[in-house]
Amino acid sequence: MTREFVWPELPAALHECQPWGRAGLEPSLSEALADPLVQTIMRRDGVAHVALESIIADARRRMHKATERAAAARETNADHACVLN
C-alpha cells in the first residue's frame, strides 16, 4: 500500500528544512527538545523543561560512571591475564 499525501511535496520540503529527515541523521537532543511539536507535547503532559534536563543530566552521569567502571574492570581483568600468563 502506497501513501498518498495531501501535499505531495511535503516529504521533500521536510527533508530540505530538516537535514535529519534523511536516513542515518538525527537531531541533537537540544534540537529535538527545541522542536515546537515536542514542546507542545511536553506542555500537554506537564513535563517541565528544567525537570527533563535534570533527569537527562543524571542519566548522563550514571552512564559515564558505568562506562568508567567497565573500563576499570577490563583493565583489571587484563592485568590478571598478564600475571597468569
Beta strands, then each sheet from edge to edge (+ up, - down):
end
